[in-house]
Amino acid sequence: MTSRNRRFHAFALPVAGVLALTGVGVATAASAPAVSAEAAATQALHGLTLEQKVGQLFVTWVNGKTADEVNPKNRTDFGVDTPAQVIQKYHLGGVIYFNNDTRDNFDDPVQVAKLSNGLQQAAVSSGAHIPLQIGADQEGGTVTRMGAPATEFPNSMAISAGRDANRATKAATIIGRELRAVGINQDFAPDSDVNSNPANPVIGVRSFAGQPGLASQFVAAEVKGYQDSGLPAKTVAATAKHFPGHGDAATDSHTGLPRIDRTEQAWRDIDVPPFKAAIKAGIDSIMTAHIQFPSLDPSLEPATLSKPIVTGKLRNELHYNGVVITDSLEMQGVREMHSDAEIPVLALKAGVDQLLMPVHLDVAINSVLAAVKSGDIPMWRIDQSVLRVLKLKFERGILFSPFVDPNRVMKTVGTPSSLQTAQDIADRGITAIANDAGVLPLTQKPATALVTGWGVSTTASLAQKLTAHGTAATAYQTGQAPTDAQIAQAVANAGSADLVVVLTNNIGAFPRQTKLLDALQATGKPVVAVAAQIPYDAGYPTTVKTWLATYGYITPTLEALAKVILGETKPVGKLPVDIPAGADLQTVKYPFGHGLTW
């Protein structure tokens, strides 16, 4: 078949438009006929066996950087050798990419594009003939899977501190286009939690705000950017997470099962608005949270497995009919009460459509198949979820344009224009919280500076930025729990510096950082403290009177910080949260909306 005849036809084989694609796909949104997503999905569904239908409901990791890489981890995890064989064995609906020591799919953008094409080829040439959702957690800032040379954006809280939702849309548009250029067609973002608990150990700056109004505005803005930035083949499916709201949790659901004891009315007032905003904006997918919420489900089932929450609240009350996907089923929060065989069956009964990263894929799939064959899960329930998945794939252009051109990747990824946009957004996020000693703005640029406190690479990077802007800076990192010897060394190093910059990270859990701050303040040198991650550090008692918040430490953020410290730009950020008085969470020290400038 010639390229000019490669057309998606919803009423031939399930996805005839991709069956003939043996290399880089040339189909575009214009190739798709004027049929409805419902009709196309229904026709595709009719061509699937039970095993293929169930496979569409699972999304998992694969081990390797090419589709044909023989990786021993695949043999251990899935009983086959290569990522392509994983796809073919299970008829998978999707995969998720990672960039960590355990699972690493990233070298560079061109390599990722080739990996994506290889996996898509495996999917469309196998029995189901359905292209994959290929996903990643690309929230920006702390949660970033594809780093430089891709465009790096700050954490969500840094973006909302700039108070310009249009810039949030621009950020999401760029992220979406860069992901799609390398074959990633689903982003597990934006985080739609309201970080109402300053002690939250897992959300924090991933949230846009501690108040629902601001969070809702920026969630909707990012959904628009991800999903409405052009033709479907140039956008990604967005995913609002973590329903019914992870923002008030005091436990990390990766390691435990959080319990949120707020009333149903408080849930409606605080947690629901961002999800409503996402639904109104047309969100493709919503991810569940592994949390207990007694006022919504007294049985204390994790929300992921709770029919009152998934079907009762999300489906029936909020009228959401898109794809619902679980958070990772490897997490302890969902495994605390049930076996790995029970979890996928309970999730589907609750109203979930897709199951993300079960610990044992064989066990999970076979448990679902057994439940269908026994009548425990009716076939109509499986069909309902598969239809939602297929509709998402149709509407996002995945069915008719799954492949990408590796030769064109770098024309989209990390362009000068995108990098400039990211820097502009980072510049607006720096927030001046306190300046009681009048240290800033500096009357003249210091000749030398010491950057100390938390972060080996972060202190070094900031020192390099300050040096590049004309102040010779050295770095001495002391970590989150500085020892007396490290504090003494930092004080000694400050003796030869005209300015001292101290980076903090989570003082509440690592209070020795305040001892470092006080010791450096006692030197008589001008000291600037920087809350380099969560802004709540600025609320803890210390003799340092000058505080800036960055909400993260990616390269553009550190560049923005250096410019503010040296007086080249003014801080314009406004707090997206209340900052309490240290551990006294009931007393507000710096309120939402606070932010100094000069």
N, C-alpha and C positions, 0 to 999 in steps of 0.2 A: 504494500500500500504506500503510495507516495505521500509526502507531507501535506500536500494540498488537500488530500482526501481524508486526513486524520480528523474525523469529526466525532464529537460525543453524540450518540443517539440513544436516548433513554429507553427506547422501546425495542432495541435489538437484544444483544446480550447485556448483562448488568451494567457494564461500563465499556462498551465497545470502543469508545474513543481512546482508551488507554491500552487496550489489548494489543494494538499494533505498534505501540511506542517501544522501540528497542533501545533508544538512546535518550538524548535530550528531547523532551517533549516540546512541540511547537504549538500545541493547542492553546488557545487563549479564551477569555470569557466570551469573545465574539463568536467562538466556535460552537458554543452551546445553543441549542435550539430554544425557542420560546415555549418551554414546557415548565410546569410548576415543579418546585422542589418536592412536593408531596407525590406527584405522579412519577417523577424520576426515582425517588426513593422506594416507592411501592414496587415499581417494576424491578429494580435491582434486588429488593428483598425476595421476590418470588424466585430468583435464580439461586438462592442459597440453601445449602443443607443445614440441618440443626447445628452440626459442629462448626460450620462457617458462620452462622448467625452468632453463636456464643463467642466465637473468636473475636467478632467485631466489638464485643463489650469489654475487651481487655486491652490495657495499655501497659507496657512493661519496658524495662531497660534492655539494652543489648550491650554486649562487651566487644569493643573493637572500634577502629577508626576507618575501616573499609568494610563493605558488605561481605566480602569474601575472606576477611581475616580469620584465620584459625586461632581461636583464643581459648585456652583451657578453662577459663571461667564460664564460657558458654556450655561446655560439656558438664561442668559442675552444676550450673544453674538450670539448664534446659535439656541436657542430654544430647545436644548437637554441637557442631564445631564452630559455625560461623553465624554472624548476625542474620544473613539472608536465610539460613536454614531455620533460625528461630521464627522468622516471619512465616515461612512456608509451613512449618510444623503445626503452628497454632492458628493459622488464618487470622492473624492479629488485626485488630482495628487500629492500633496505634503503638508508637514507641515514644520514649522520652529520653532526651540526651542529658548527659552529665559531664562535668569537667573536674571530678575529684580524684583522689588517689585510688579509690576502689573501682570507680566506673568513669572512664575518660573517653569521650567521643570527639574531643576537640584538639586539633593542632592549629589549623588556620581556616579561614572562611572557605577557601577553594576546596580544601580537603573535606570540610563538612558538606559542601554541595555535592561532591562526588559520593560520599557516604549516603546522603539522602537519596540520590538517584539510584544507587545500588539497592537500597532497601525498597524503594518504590517499584523497581523492576521485579524484585522478588515477589512483592505483593500482587502486582497486576499479571504476572505470569503464572501464579499459583491458582489453586482451585477456585478461590472466591473471586479473583479478578477485581478486587476493590482496593484502590489506593489507600495509603496510610494517613492517619493524622500523625504528624511528627511534631512533638511538643518539647518545650523547654521552660524552665523557670527563669524568665528574663524580666524580672520586676524593675531592674536598675539598682545601682548602689550595692548593698550588701548581698542581694540575691541576683547574681548575674552569672550566666553560664557561658556566654560568648563574649569574651573580653576583647581588649585591643588586639588587632587594629579596628575592630568594630567600635562604633560610637558608644562611649560610656556615659550614662546619665546618672544623676544623683538618686539617692533614696527618695521615696514618695514624699516623706515629710519635708525634705529640703525643697522639693518642687512646690508644695503647697505653701511653704513659708514665703515664697515669692508672690503669692496671691494672684497669679495670672493663669487662669484655667486654659487660655489659648496656648500657652507654652506647654502645658501638660498634654494637650492634643498634639502639638508638634513633636514632643518627645515620643509619644506612643506611635505616631505615624512613622517616624524614623526607625524606631525599634522594629515595628512590624515589617517595614519594607526590607530592612537588613536581614531579619530572620527569614522572610520568604525568599530572599535572594539565595540563601544557602539551603533552601528546601524545608525549613521549619515552618509549618503552617498553623501551629497552635501555640499561643503564649499563655502560660498559667499565670496571668496577671490581668487586671490590677488587684492588688490586695485591697479588699473592700471592708476590712475591719475598722472599727472605731477604737483607737487605743485609749480607752477610758481608764485603764489601770496602769499607772506609772511603773508598777512592779511587774508588768507583763514581761516574761523572760524570752518570748519568741517572736512577738509582733513588733512592738516599738516603732522605729523609724520606717518600717515597711508600710505602716499605715499612713494615710494622708493627714489624719488629724485626730484629736481627742474629742471633737464635737461633730455630730452627725451632719450638720449643714455643710461645713467645709469639705468633709470627706465625700459627701454625696456629689458635690459640684465637681470635684476633681476625678472621682471614679467615672462619672458620666463623660467627662472630657477625654479621659484616656480610652474608654470604650470606643468613642467616636474615632479617635486616632488609629487604633488598632484595626477596626473593622470597616471604616468608611473612607480609607485613604486612596481610593482609586478602584480599578477593576478588581473583582474578587481574587484573581490570580496574583495580585500584588498586596493583598492584605492577609492578616492572620485572624484566626478565631481567638477571641479574648475569653478569659475565665475569671469571673469574680469569686474571690475566696476570702474567708472560709465560713460558709453558712452553717448555723444561724448567727455567727459572729464570735470571733476568737479574741476580741479586744479587751475583755475584762478578765481573761484567764490569768491565774497566778502560777500555773504549772505549764511546762513545755509538753505538748502532746506527743512529741517525738519520744519522750522518756516516761511519761505518765499520763493519767487520764484526768484532765482538768474538770473541775466542777464550777459552774457559774451560777451563783445564787442571787440572781436579780429577778424581779417580778416580771410577769409577762408584759405588763404595761411599760415597765422600764425598757424591756427588750424592744417593744414597738417604737418607743421614743428614741432610743440610742442606737441599737444595732441594725434595725430594719431599713432606715432611710437609704444608706448607700446601695443596698441590694435592690431596693425599689428603683433607684436611679439607674442602676445597671440594666435592670429589666426593661425600663422605659427606653433606654438607649439601644436596646436590641441585642443584649449580650448573648453570645452563642452558647456559653457554658458556665455553670456554677459549680464550684467545688465545695464539698461538705467538710465540716470540722469534726475531729474526734474529741468531742467534749460532751460532758453531761450538763443538761440544762433542765433541772427539776421542774421549773414552772411551765416548761413547754412539754415535757414528757416525764411524769413522775416515776416511770419504770427505771429511770437512770440509764437506759441504753445510750451509748454514744450517738450523737446526732446522725452520724453516717449510717447507722443501723436502725434509726428511729422512724417508723412510719408516721407518727404524729407530727414529727418535725419536717421530714422530706416531703411526704405527700400532703399532710394536713396543713402545714404552714407554707412551704415553698410552692407546692403545686396548687392547692385549693384556695389558699388565702391570698397569696401574691400572684396567682395566675401565671406561673412560669411553666412553659411547655418546651423549653429547650433542653439541651443535654445537661444532666447532673452527673458529675464525676466525683469519685471519692478522693480524699487526700490519700497519700501513700498508705497502702495496707501493710507496710512494714512497720509502721509507727506503733509504739506501745499503747497509745491511747485507744486504738481500736482493737488491740489484741488482749486487753486486760481481762475481758469478760467472756471471750469466745475463742474457739479453736480456729485455725486457719482454714479449715474446711467449712465451718459454719459461716464465717464472715461474708463471703461473696453471696451466699444464698440469702442471708438476712438483709444485706444491702439492696439486692434486687427487690426483695419483698417490701422494703421500706420505700422504694420508688426511685432508687439510683439507676442510672443507665450504664455508666462505664466504671470499671474497677481498675484502679491505678496501682501498679506495682505490688501484686500479692507476693508474699514471701516465697511460696512454692506454686509456680504457675500451673504445673500439672495437677496438683491437689485442688487448686481453685477452679480450674476449668472442669475437671471431672466432677467436682461437687455440684456445679451448676447443671451439667449434663444429667447427672443422676437425679437431681431435683425436678428437672423437666420430665424426664422419662417416668418418674414415679407419680407425676401429677402435683407434686408439692409446689412447683412453679408452673402455672399454665402457659401454654405456647403463646397465647396472645400477649402475655406480659413480656416475653422475650422479643416478640415482633414489635411491640410498642417501643422498646428501647432501641432496637436496631434501626427502626425507621427514624428515630430522632438523630441517631449517629449519621445515617446516610443523608438525611436532609442537611445536616451541618456540612458534610463533605461536599454536597452539591452547591449549597449557597456560598461556600467559601472558595469555590473553584477547585477543590481538591480532586473531585472526580474527573474533571476534564483537563486539568493542567497540573499534574503532580510533579512533573520534572522541572529542573532548572538548568540553566546554561552556566557551567563553571567558568567559562571564558568571560562572562559578563559580571561575575560576582563583585569584583573590586571596582566596578563602575557605580555600584550602589552602596557598598559597605565602607564606612569610615571616610566618607568624602569630606573635603575641606568645609563645605557648607554645613554638613551635619555636625562636624566637630565644633564649628563656630556656634551653632545653635545650642549644643550641650554646654559650652562654656558660658554662654549668655544666661542659660537657666541656672547654672551653678552660681554665677555671680549674684543672682537675685536672692539666693537662699541663705547667705550668711546673715545671722541674726545677732545683734549686739544686745546682750541681756543686762549687763551691768557695767557701769563705768564710773563708779563712785569716787575713785581716786583720780579721775581725769587723765589716766595714762594715754588714752586714745582720744583724738588723733595725735600721733607723735609730732612734736614741734619740729623735729628734723629726722631724716632717715638715719637710723643707727648704723654705725660702721660694722658692728659685730652682733651676733645673736646666738643664743643657745636654745635649741629645741630639745625638750626632754619630756619625760612622762611615758605614756602608753604607746606601743607600736613600733616594732623594729623597722619595718618598711615605711611606716607612716611618718615617724620622726625624721627618717633619712630623706624621704621625698619632700617634706615641707622645708627642711634645711636647704635642699637643692633649689627649691622654688624661691626662697628668700635670697639665696646667693645669686640666682639668675636676675633678681630684681635689684641687685646692688648692695645687699647687706650680707657680708660674709658670715654664714651660719654653720654651726656644727651641731651634730646630733648625738645625744646620749640617752638611750631609752632605758627606762626603769621598769617597764611592764605594768600590769594591773595591781600587783601587790609588792611595791618597792620595799626592799630590805633597808635596814638602817645603814648598811654600807653603801647601798646604791644612792640613798638620799644624801649621805655625806659627800659622795662623789659628785652628785649633781650640784650641790651647793658649792663645792670647790670649782667645778667647771663654770659656774655662773660668775665667779670672781672676775673673769676676763671678758665677760660679755656686756654689751651695752643694753641688751634687751633679753628677757627670758620668756619663752613661750612654753607652756606646759599643756600637753594633751592628756585628757582624761577619758576613761571609758568605764562606765558603770560603777561609780563610786559607792552606790548603795550596797553592792555585793562585795566590793573591794575597798573598804574604808581607809586603808593605809595611804591611798592616794592623797587624802587631805593632809596627812602628815608631811608629804612631799611638798604640797602647795604652801603650807605654813612655813616650812623651813626655807623655801626659796623666797617667800615674801620677806622673811626676816633678814635677808641679805641686803635689803635696801635698794636692790635693782628693780627697775620697772618690770612687773610680771603680768603677762596676759594668759589667763586660763582659757582653754578651749575644750568644750564638751564635744569630743570628736565622734560620738555616736549618738546616744540618747541625750536629749537636752536637759533631762532631770538632774544631771550632775551639778548644774549651777545652783540648785536649791540647797545643797548641803553646806553646813557651816564651815567657813574657812576665812582666814585673814585676807585672802586675795579678793580684791574688789572689782576686778575687770574680767568679764566673762563674755566669750563669744560662743555661739553654737553653730555647728556645721551640718549636723544630722548625717554624717558619713565622712568618708575619707578617700573617695576615688580621686583620680588625677585632676579633673576639672575643679573639684571642690577644694583641693589643696591649693591650686592656682588662685582661685577666688579668695581663699583665706589669706594667702600671702599678700595679695593686693590690698585687702582691707587693713591688715596689720600695718603695712608700710604706708598707708594713706593714699594709695593710688586710686582706690574706689571707696565709696561710702557703703556701709551696711544698710540694706533696705528690707531685710527679712522681718517677718512678724511671726511670733510664736503660734504654731498650729495646735498647741496643747497648753493646759495649765501646768506650771511647774510648782510642785508642792514644796513645803519647807522640809527638805530632806526626807527622813523616814515618816514624818507626820503627814500622811497623805490627805488629811482632812483640812489642812491649812495651805492656802495658795500663797506662794511667795511672789511668783511672777505670773500674771494672768494671760490667758489666751489672747492673742492680738498684740501683746507687748513687744516692743522692739525699738531700740534707740537708734538714732542716726546723728550725724554731725556734719 
